[in-house]
Amino acid sequence: MLDSLLVSLLLLGGIGSSGGIPFWAHTNTSGLMPKGSGGLVCAQVATGYQTAGPLQWRAGTTLAARAAAGEGAGAQVNEAYAGLKWEVLSLDLGMKQRTTDFLAPGNLGSLSATGGHMAWSGNARPMPGYTIELQPSPGPFTRKVFWLEGAYGDYRTLDERYVQNALMHRMQFNFVFKIGTRLTFRLGLDHYALWGGTSSDPTVGKQPVSLADYFRIITGRSATSANPAQDQVYVQGNHLGSELWRWDWKGDGWSIVFQHDIPYEDGSGMGFQNFPDGVNTLWFGWDDKDRWISDILYEYHHTMSQSGPVHDAIVGYDYKIIGGRDNYFNHAVYKSGWTHFGRTIGNPLLYPDSTAPGIRSNRMKAHHFALSGKLFRQAPYKLMLTYSCNYGTYDAPLHEDESGDPQFSGAFQGEIPGLFRLRNLQLTYGLYGDFGAVRPHCVGATVGLRFNFYY
């Protein structure tokens, strides 16, 4: 007999004044919500961890069907996974959505524009693969002041892209320092690499995939002559990620968090030459999540530096790699960049090109404000307001005079539980707007029914 089981069914429709629906109506939905006016049917079955002797196991699947203007109709398996856990180690196999941070109450997702993760935000569809995780574990002889946590995994892309069947490798670890009972400091690295696959460029062709190549990927070494010249000069594959500095303070009935999430594409970014680039998040929340306002978040996004406008130069008589023009989420060989099914895997404010593979704009400044709580202490809601100024890339600025395109996107989402006095039935709704030069002016709305059954 199962100790815990969730069965969920969501029927959701969306409409927008421009034919599409506004940005926050489809963003950070793990690729489920279509971008055009239309509808979504989503069914989920998932267990919590079940005890089986010294091991615990879990499994789940999420199936979706959708139809939208300009996109047609289709079905997808968004999640299908099984996992094992022993003590502080866990293994998940299959496709599983990324967990996010700074969550609003109910089923409304994260208040953060990135879900708290610059490099992997939960905006795009999951990839099949495996993930090994180490839950927070105290270091020896540290009296539980120093802790270590991390993850290791390998995955495969499924979409039509410039390099077909590209593989993705991930390695993540955090050093955690618990200073007293109130303050926690976390220092982390979240590293990814796209590699392998078959390029649409016949001069590049199929990239080698062997144990030796895998070792080069996980150690960040340069490639052999079987790979493109760029990979022989730098490192094999497309390496990128983020570095995290985070402080948590636990008060009496409240908590506050500040974190600086720093993107990088190469050694210059890892060496902080790209300062002040990053996502700066300040979150304040009360323990009582039934308050009218329970959580408040502000983020400042800055990706203008990218270690400077010059990548290499002739210094004296020598060719020197300076390390600038980092070009976040783009790559010369893996031209689809850090996207999956046309959606940015990382920070969604760095948006893809609609006419060519890759990210169209990765230099921007943005202010993001959000709050959440429960109306009448019963109905969850969240409000998000985002203003950005977008400049394109160093190689392809949006304007020759290097001016930026302003964009404002807002959302108010909520749930009304206990609809028709049925405890497991919820009405879910959202009101959205886009105004600016990046996306068409659009106002829109979503409305749906969600049935959650917990066993």
C-alpha positions in Angstrom: 0.0 0.0 0.0 1.3 3.5 -0.9 2.0 5.9 1.9 1.4 8.9 -0.2 0.0 9.4 -3.7 -1.0 12.5 -5.7 -3.4 12.4 -8.6 -3.8 15.8 -10.3 -5.8 16.9 -13.4 -5.6 20.4 -14.8 -7.8 21.9 -17.5 -6.5 25.4 -18.4 -7.3 27.8 -21.2 -5.5 31.0 -22.2 -6.3 33.9 -24.5 -4.4 37.1 -25.5 -5.2 40.2 -27.4 -2.4 39.7 -29.9 -3.1 36.0 -30.8 -0.4 34.9 -28.4 -0.6 35.0 -24.6 1.6 37.3 -22.5 5.0 36.4 -21.3 4.3 35.3 -17.7 1.3 33.2 -18.8 3.6 30.6 -20.5 7.0 31.2 -18.9 8.4 29.0 -16.2 5.8 26.3 -16.8 8.3 23.6 -17.8 7.3 24.0 -21.4 3.7 22.9 -20.7 1.7 26.1 -21.5 1.6 27.0 -25.2 2.6 30.5 -26.2 -0.5 31.0 -28.4 -4.1 31.4 -27.3 -5.4 27.9 -26.7 -5.8 25.3 -24.0 -3.9 22.7 -22.0 -5.0 19.4 -20.4 -2.4 18.1 -17.9 -2.6 14.9 -15.9 -0.1 14.0 -13.1 0.4 10.9 -11.0 3.2 10.9 -8.4 4.1 9.2 -5.2 6.1 10.5 -2.3 9.0 8.4 -1.1 7.8 4.9 -0.1 9.7 2.8 2.4 11.0 -0.5 1.2 13.5 -1.9 3.8 16.6 0.3 3.9 15.7 1.9 0.6 12.9 4.4 -0.3 11.4 4.7 -3.8 9.2 7.1 -5.7 7.8 7.4 -9.2 5.7 9.8 -11.2 4.5 10.9 -14.6 3.0 14.0 -16.2 1.1 13.8 -19.5 -0.1 16.8 -21.4 -2.2 17.7 -24.5 -2.5 21.2 -25.8 -3.8 23.2 -28.8 -3.0 26.8 -29.5 -3.2 29.4 -32.3 -0.1 29.2 -34.5 1.2 26.1 -32.8 -1.5 23.5 -33.7 -2.3 20.6 -31.4 0.0 18.0 -29.8 0.7 15.8 -26.8 3.8 15.3 -24.8 5.2 13.3 -21.9 6.6 16.0 -19.6 7.6 13.8 -16.8 8.3 10.0 -16.4 10.6 9.1 -13.7 11.5 6.6 -10.9 13.8 7.1 -8.0 15.6 5.5 -5.1 16.9 7.0 -1.9 19.2 5.6 0.7 20.2 7.7 3.7 21.4 11.0 2.1 21.9 9.7 -1.4 19.2 9.6 -4.1 19.0 8.5 -7.7 16.3 9.6 -10.2 16.0 8.0 -13.7 13.9 9.5 -16.5 12.4 13.0 -17.0 11.7 15.0 -13.9 10.9 18.7 -13.5 13.5 20.8 -11.7 12.5 21.9 -8.2 12.4 25.7 -7.8 12.9 28.0 -4.8 11.0 31.0 -3.3 7.7 29.3 -3.8 4.3 31.0 -3.6 1.5 29.2 -1.6 -0.6 26.7 -3.4 0.3 25.6 -7.0 1.5 29.0 -8.2 5.2 28.2 -8.6 8.1 30.5 -7.8 8.1 34.2 -7.2 11.5 34.4 -8.7 12.0 35.1 -12.4 14.6 32.3 -12.5 13.0 30.0 -9.9 16.1 30.8 -7.8 18.4 29.1 -10.4 20.1 31.3 -13.1 21.3 28.4 -15.2 18.3 26.0 -15.0 15.1 27.9 -14.2 12.4 25.3 -14.9 11.3 27.3 -18.0 12.0 24.6 -20.6 10.8 21.0 -20.8 12.8 18.4 -18.8 15.3 16.1 -20.5 15.6 12.3 -20.0 18.6 11.2 -18.0 19.7 10.4 -14.5 20.5 12.5 -11.5 22.4 11.5 -8.4 22.0 13.8 -5.4 23.7 14.2 -2.1 21.4 15.7 0.5 22.9 18.1 3.0 25.5 16.1 5.0 27.7 17.4 7.8 31.4 17.3 7.4 33.4 15.3 9.9 34.9 17.0 13.0 33.0 20.3 12.2 30.3 20.0 14.9 27.7 20.3 12.1 28.9 23.8 11.1 30.1 22.7 7.7 27.8 20.8 5.3 28.1 19.5 1.8 25.4 18.9 -0.8 25.5 18.3 -4.6 24.2 16.7 -7.7 25.6 14.8 -10.7 23.8 13.8 -13.9 23.7 13.3 -17.6 20.8 14.0 -20.0 19.9 14.1 -23.7 18.1 16.8 -25.6 14.9 15.7 -27.5 14.1 18.7 -29.7 14.9 19.7 -33.2 18.1 21.7 -32.9 21.2 22.8 -34.7 23.2 19.9 -33.2 20.8 17.0 -33.1 20.7 14.6 -30.1 23.2 16.8 -28.1 24.0 15.4 -24.7 24.1 17.5 -21.5 26.3 16.9 -18.4 25.7 18.5 -15.0 27.8 18.7 -11.9 26.6 20.8 -8.9 27.8 21.2 -5.3 27.3 23.6 -2.4 29.4 24.3 0.6 27.0 25.2 3.4 28.1 26.9 6.7 25.5 26.9 9.5 26.6 29.7 11.8 24.6 29.3 15.0 20.9 28.6 14.8 19.9 31.5 12.7 22.5 32.2 9.9 23.3 29.9 7.0 25.9 30.8 4.3 25.9 28.8 1.0 28.6 28.9 -1.6 27.9 26.8 -4.7 28.8 25.9 -8.3 26.2 24.6 -10.8 28.1 23.5 -14.0 26.7 22.2 -17.3 28.1 21.1 -20.7 26.4 20.4 -24.0 28.4 17.9 -26.1 28.1 15.1 -28.7 25.3 15.1 -31.2 25.3 15.7 -35.0 25.7 19.2 -36.3 23.6 20.7 -39.2 26.9 22.1 -40.4 28.4 19.4 -42.7 31.9 20.6 -41.9 31.4 19.8 -38.3 29.2 16.7 -38.6 28.9 14.1 -35.9 30.8 14.8 -32.7 32.7 12.0 -31.1 31.1 10.3 -28.0 33.4 8.0 -26.2 34.6 7.4 -22.6 37.7 9.5 -23.3 35.5 12.3 -24.6 33.2 12.1 -21.6 36.3 12.4 -19.4 37.3 15.5 -21.3 33.8 16.9 -20.6 33.8 16.3 -16.9 37.3 17.6 -16.5 36.9 20.6 -18.8 39.7 19.7 -21.1 40.3 20.7 -24.7 39.2 18.4 -27.6 41.1 16.2 -30.0 41.5 16.8 -33.7 38.2 15.0 -34.3 36.3 18.0 -32.9 35.9 21.6 -34.3 38.9 23.9 -34.0 37.2 26.0 -31.3 36.9 23.0 -29.0 40.6 22.2 -29.6 41.6 25.8 -28.5 39.2 26.1 -25.6 37.3 23.1 -24.1 35.3 20.3 -25.7 31.6 21.1 -25.9 29.6 24.1 -24.6 30.4 24.7 -20.9 28.4 27.1 -18.8 26.8 27.5 -15.4 26.4 29.7 -12.4 28.1 30.4 -9.1 26.0 31.1 -6.0 26.5 33.2 -2.9 23.6 33.0 -0.5 22.8 34.1 3.0 19.7 32.8 5.0 18.7 34.4 8.3 16.0 32.8 10.4 14.1 35.2 12.7 11.3 34.6 15.1 8.3 33.9 12.8 10.1 35.2 9.7 13.0 34.6 7.4 15.1 36.6 5.0 17.4 35.5 2.1 19.9 37.3 -0.1 21.6 35.6 -2.9 23.9 36.6 -5.8 23.6 34.1 -8.7 26.5 34.7 -11.2 26.4 33.3 -14.8 29.5 32.2 -16.6 30.4 30.8 -20.0 34.2 30.3 -19.6 37.1 30.9 -17.2 36.7 34.6 -17.2 33.2 34.4 -15.8 34.3 31.8 -13.3 37.0 34.2 -12.2 34.5 37.0 -11.6 35.8 39.1 -14.5 32.1 39.6 -15.5 31.2 41.5 -12.2 28.6 42.8 -11.6 26.7 40.4 -13.8 24.2 38.1 -12.0 20.8 37.9 -10.5 20.6 39.6 -7.1 17.6 38.2 -5.1 16.2 39.6 -1.8 13.3 37.6 -0.3 11.4 38.1 2.9 8.8 35.7 4.2 6.7 35.1 7.3 6.3 31.5 8.6 2.5 32.1 8.6 1.6 31.4 4.9 -2.1 32.2 5.5 -1.3 35.9 5.8 -2.7 38.3 3.2 1.0 39.0 2.3 3.3 36.2 3.3 6.3 36.6 0.9 7.9 39.5 -0.8 10.7 39.3 -3.4 12.8 41.7 -5.3 15.4 40.8 -8.0 17.9 42.9 -10.0 19.2 41.2 -13.1 22.3 42.5 -14.8 24.1 40.8 -17.7 25.7 43.7 -19.4 29.4 43.1 -18.6 30.1 39.6 -19.9 33.7 40.1 -18.9 34.0 43.1 -21.3 33.5 43.7 -25.1 36.9 42.2 -26.2 37.5 38.4 -26.2 41.0 38.3 -27.6 43.6 40.7 -28.8 47.2 41.1 -30.1 49.3 42.2 -27.1 52.8 43.0 -28.1 53.6 40.2 -30.6 51.5 37.6 -28.9 47.8 36.6 -29.4 46.2 36.8 -26.0 42.8 35.5 -24.9 41.3 38.3 -22.8 38.1 36.4 -22.0 35.4 38.9 -22.8 32.2 38.7 -25.0 31.0 35.8 -22.9 27.8 35.7 -25.0 25.7 34.0 -22.3 23.7 30.9 -23.4 25.1 31.0 -27.0 27.8 28.9 -28.6 29.6 28.9 -32.0 29.2 25.1 -32.5 26.0 24.4 -30.4 24.1 27.2 -32.2 20.7 26.4 -30.6 22.4 27.6 -27.4 21.0 27.0 -23.9 17.5 26.2 -25.1 15.2 23.2 -25.3 12.1 23.1 -27.5 12.7 26.8 -28.2 12.6 27.9 -24.6 15.5 29.2 -22.6 16.7 26.6 -20.1 18.1 29.2 -17.8 17.0 32.7 -17.0 14.0 33.3 -19.2 14.6 37.0 -19.5 17.4 36.1 -21.8 15.1 35.3 -24.7 15.6 33.1 -27.8 15.7 34.4 -31.4 12.4 33.8 -33.3 14.1 33.5 -36.7 17.4 31.8 -36.0 18.8 29.3 -33.5 20.2 30.7 -30.2 19.6 33.5 -27.8 18.6 36.9 -29.4 19.3 39.1 -26.4 21.5 38.2 -23.5 22.6 41.7 -22.4 20.0 43.3 -20.2 19.1 45.0 -17.0 15.9 44.1 -15.2 13.9 44.8 -12.1 11.6 42.1 -10.9 9.1 42.5 -8.0 6.8 39.8 -6.6 4.7 39.1 -3.6 2.3 36.4 -2.6 -0.1 35.4 0.2 -3.7 34.3 0.6 -6.8 36.5 0.0 -9.1 36.3 3.0 -6.4 33.9 4.4 -7.7 31.2 2.2 -7.2 31.8 -1.6 -3.5 31.7 -2.7 -2.3 34.4 -5.1 0.9 35.9 -6.4 1.7 39.2 -8.2 4.8 39.7 -10.5 6.0 42.9 -12.1 9.0 42.8 -14.4 10.7 45.7 -16.2 13.7 45.1 -18.4 15.9 47.0 -20.8 17.3 44.6 -23.5 20.3 45.3 -25.7 20.8 42.1 -27.8 24.4 40.6 -27.8 27.8 42.2 -28.3 28.0 40.6 -31.8 24.4 41.6 -32.7 23.1 44.6 -30.7 19.4 45.3 -31.1 20.3 48.9 -32.2 23.4 50.3 -33.8 23.5 53.1 -31.2 23.6 50.4 -28.5 20.3 51.7 -27.0 18.1 49.2 -25.3 14.5 48.0 -25.9 12.3 48.5 -22.8 9.8 45.8 -21.8 7.2 45.5 -19.0 5.5 42.3 -18.2 3.0 41.7 -15.3 1.0 38.9 -13.9 -1.6 38.4 -11.2 -2.3 34.7 -10.6 -4.5 33.0 -8.0 -6.5 29.9 -6.9 -9.9 29.6 -5.3 -9.9 26.3 -3.3 -13.0 24.3 -2.4 -14.9 25.2 -5.5 -18.6 24.1 -5.3 -17.7 23.0 -1.8 -15.5 20.2 -3.2 -12.4 20.2 -1.1 -10.1 18.9 -3.9 -11.4 21.1 -6.7 -9.8 24.5 -7.4 -10.4 27.4 -9.8 -7.2 28.7 -11.1 -6.9 32.1 -12.9 -4.5 34.7 -14.1 -4.4 38.2 -15.6 -1.4 39.3 -17.6 0.0 42.1 -19.7 3.0 42.8 -22.0 3.9 46.4 -22.9 7.2 47.4 -24.6 9.4 46.9 -27.6 10.5 43.3 -27.1 7.1 41.5 -27.3 3.8 42.6 -28.9 1.5 44.7 -26.7 -0.8 42.1 -25.3 -3.2 41.7 -22.4 -4.5 38.2 -21.6 -6.0 35.9 -19.2 -6.0 32.2 -18.1 -8.7 30.3 -16.3 -8.9 26.6 -15.4 -9.9 23.9 -13.1 -7.5 21.8 -11.0 -8.5 18.6 -9.2 -5.9 17.3 -6.7 -6.5 14.0 -4.9 -4.0 13.1 -2.1 -4.0 9.6 -0.8 
